[in-house]
Amino acid sequence: MNTRLRQDAIVRSLRRNGTSTVNDLAEQVGASRRTVLRDIGALRDQGFAIHSESGRGGGLQLEPQSAQATARLSVAEVFALLISVAAMRTAHSLPFSDLADTGLAKIEKSLPPDKVRDLRRFLDCLHVAKLSLQQDVSDMESMDPALLPAFETAFLDQLRLRFQYRDARGCETSREVEPQAMLILPPLWYLVAWDPTREDFRHFRMDRISKPEHVEGAKFRRRHVSFDDDVCPFQDLGL
């Protein structure tokens, strides 16, 4: 579980249970006491009022008002909302597009300037097009929820991405690539990456990717990705 998901799980547990011990939280999120204590400190820095009571029967408590006041969408979460709207619009299944655009604009305005910059850099990597009617999607599965947070770090920090990939025949291989773009062909989503071992670009269906993680220190350079004429950069959609 990555840091963001783990901290969200800690906040949810404290809201639901009222009081929890560090040991209980560590067991729930599958982390060490040290990691949970570090997460508690980070959450306090974000504005969550988390009190600790020592002694028998004591534990950690969260002030509900601070949770409401501190709720923030991450860059990855806003990105997910934006690309969901883009995918629906491309598929002509967005009946309330004006309201969706207004809501997304308000969300973007609530982000601090550094997060807005990250969001726009992230969106620069996104392209959208229509899926061919001949494409078989009967084997499509759900995507790993860890994908988007891993993508955010890999794309923004230009770090290699490591994951397990299952091809159309069901063969699974371990891959380490340089992510260059994301391509949405509703309902299929693809990672477009440079594969150093093959010295060429590869398209990976995201629903076939599992266990994604960025590789620290493995920086890469941006490469120009050539798309077909019918592929549109997300920024050109006017969302």
C-alpha positions in Angstrom: 0.0 0.0 0.0 1.5 3.4 -1.0 1.8 6.3 1.4 -1.3 8.2 0.2 -3.6 5.1 0.4 -2.2 4.2 3.8 -2.8 7.6 5.2 -6.3 7.7 3.8 -6.9 4.3 5.4 -5.7 5.6 8.8 -8.0 8.6 8.6 -11.0 6.4 7.7 -10.2 4.1 10.6 -10.0 6.9 13.1 -13.2 8.5 11.9 -15.1 5.2 12.1 -13.7 3.8 15.3 -13.4 7.0 17.3 -10.2 5.7 19.1 -7.5 3.4 17.8 -4.0 2.4 19.0 -0.9 2.6 16.9 -0.7 -1.2 17.0 -4.3 -1.6 15.7 -3.7 0.9 12.9 -0.4 -0.8 11.9 -2.2 -4.1 11.7 -5.0 -2.7 9.6 -2.8 -1.0 7.0 -0.1 -3.7 7.0 2.7 -1.5 8.1 5.1 -1.1 11.1 4.5 1.0 14.2 7.3 3.3 13.0 5.6 3.8 9.6 2.2 4.5 11.2 3.8 7.1 13.6 5.5 8.8 10.6 2.1 8.8 8.8 0.4 10.3 11.9 3.0 13.1 11.9 2.5 13.8 8.2 -1.3 13.9 8.7 -0.9 16.4 11.5 1.3 18.5 9.2 -1.6 18.4 6.7 -3.9 19.9 9.3 -5.6 16.8 10.8 -6.1 17.2 14.5 -5.1 13.8 15.9 -4.8 13.6 19.7 -3.1 10.9 21.7 -4.1 9.8 25.1 -1.6 7.8 27.2 -2.4 5.2 29.8 -4.7 2.2 29.9 -7.6 2.6 27.5 -5.9 5.5 25.7 -5.2 5.8 22.0 -5.4 8.1 19.0 -8.4 10.3 18.3 -9.3 12.4 15.3 -11.3 15.6 15.6 -14.1 15.2 12.9 -14.1 18.9 12.1 -10.4 18.9 11.1 -11.1 16.0 8.7 -13.8 18.0 7.0 -11.6 21.1 6.8 -8.5 19.4 5.6 -10.0 17.1 2.9 -8.0 17.6 -0.2 -7.9 15.9 -3.6 -4.5 14.8 -4.7 -3.2 15.5 -8.2 -3.9 11.8 -9.1 -7.5 12.1 -7.9 -8.2 15.2 -9.9 -6.5 13.7 -12.9 -8.7 10.6 -12.5 -11.8 12.9 -12.5 -10.7 14.8 -15.6 -9.8 11.8 -17.7 -13.1 10.1 -16.7 -15.0 13.1 -18.1 -12.8 13.1 -21.2 -13.4 9.3 -21.7 -17.2 9.7 -21.3 -17.2 12.7 -23.7 -15.3 10.8 -26.3 -17.8 8.0 -26.0 -20.7 10.5 -26.3 -22.0 9.5 -22.9 -21.7 12.7 -20.9 -25.2 14.2 -20.7 -24.3 17.0 -18.2 -21.0 18.1 -19.7 -21.4 21.8 -18.8 -22.0 21.0 -15.1 -19.1 18.5 -15.1 -16.7 21.2 -16.6 -17.8 23.8 -14.0 -17.3 21.4 -11.1 -13.9 20.4 -12.4 -12.8 24.0 -12.8 -13.8 24.7 -9.2 -11.8 21.6 -8.0 -8.7 22.8 -10.0 -8.9 26.3 -8.5 -8.8 24.7 -5.0 -5.4 23.2 -5.7 -2.3 25.1 -4.6 -0.1 26.4 -7.4 2.5 23.7 -7.3 -0.2 21.0 -7.5 -1.8 22.8 -10.5 1.6 22.7 -12.3 1.9 19.0 -11.6 -1.7 18.4 -12.8 -1.0 20.2 -16.1 2.3 18.4 -16.6 0.4 15.1 -16.0 -2.3 16.0 -18.4 0.3 16.8 -21.1 1.0 13.1 -21.2 -2.6 12.2 -21.9 -4.1 11.4 -25.4 -7.6 10.4 -26.3 -9.2 8.7 -29.3 -12.0 6.4 -30.3 -11.6 2.6 -30.2 -12.0 0.7 -33.4 -15.3 -1.2 -33.7 -13.3 -4.3 -34.5 -11.4 -4.3 -31.2 -12.4 -7.1 -28.9 -13.0 -5.9 -25.3 -14.6 -9.1 -24.0 -11.5 -9.9 -21.9 -11.2 -6.5 -20.3 -10.7 -6.5 -16.5 -10.6 -3.9 -13.8 -7.4 -1.9 -13.3 -5.0 -2.1 -10.4 -5.9 0.9 -8.1 -2.2 1.5 -7.4 -1.6 2.4 -11.1 -2.5 6.1 -11.0 -0.4 7.0 -7.9 2.6 5.1 -9.4 2.1 6.8 -12.8 2.0 10.2 -11.1 5.4 9.8 -9.5 6.9 8.1 -12.6 5.7 10.7 -15.1 6.3 13.8 -13.0 9.7 12.8 -11.7 10.7 11.0 -14.9 11.4 7.7 -13.2 11.2 4.3 -14.7 8.2 2.1 -13.9 8.4 -1.6 -13.0 5.4 -3.9 -13.2 4.1 -7.3 -14.0 2.4 -7.6 -17.4 0.1 -10.3 -18.7 -0.2 -10.4 -22.5 -3.2 -11.5 -24.6 -2.1 -15.1 -24.3 -2.0 -14.9 -20.6 1.8 -15.0 -20.4 3.2 -12.9 -17.5 6.5 -11.1 -17.6 8.3 -8.5 -15.5 8.8 -5.2 -17.3 10.8 -2.0 -16.5 10.0 0.9 -18.9 10.1 4.6 -19.4 6.5 5.9 -19.3 6.0 8.5 -22.1 2.3 8.9 -22.6 -1.2 7.6 -21.7 -3.7 6.7 -24.4 -7.4 6.3 -23.7 -9.5 4.5 -26.3 -12.7 4.1 -24.2 -13.1 1.6 -22.6 -9.5 0.5 -23.0 -6.6 2.5 -21.5 -3.0 2.1 -22.5 0.4 3.0 -21.1 2.8 4.1 -23.9 6.3 3.5 -22.9 9.9 3.2 -24.2 11.2 -0.3 -23.5 15.0 0.0 -23.1 15.5 -3.8 -23.5 13.7 -3.7 -26.9 14.8 -0.2 -27.9 11.3 0.7 -29.1 7.9 2.0 -27.9 5.4 -0.5 -26.5 1.7 -0.1 -25.7 0.6 -1.8 -22.5 -3.1 -2.3 -21.7 -3.5 -1.0 -18.2 -6.0 -3.7 -17.1 -3.1 -6.2 -17.8 -0.6 -4.4 -15.5 -0.2 -5.4 -11.9 2.1 -4.5 -9.0 3.3 -1.1 -10.5 6.1 0.7 -8.7 8.4 3.5 -9.7 12.2 2.8 -9.7 14.1 5.3 -7.6 17.1 6.9 -9.2 16.3 5.5 -12.7 15.8 8.8 -14.5 14.9 8.9 -18.2 14.5 11.5 -21.0 11.3 12.5 -22.7 10.8 11.1 -26.2 8.5 12.2 -28.9 5.6 9.8 -29.3 4.0 9.7 -32.8 0.2 9.0 -32.7 -2.2 8.5 -35.6 -4.1 11.6 -36.9 -7.3 10.7 -35.1 -5.6 10.7 -31.6 -6.2 14.0 -29.8 -4.1 15.4 -27.0 -6.3 15.9 -23.9 -5.5 19.6 -23.7 -7.1 20.0 -27.2 -10.4 18.7 -25.9 -11.1 22.0 -24.2 -12.1 20.5 -20.9 
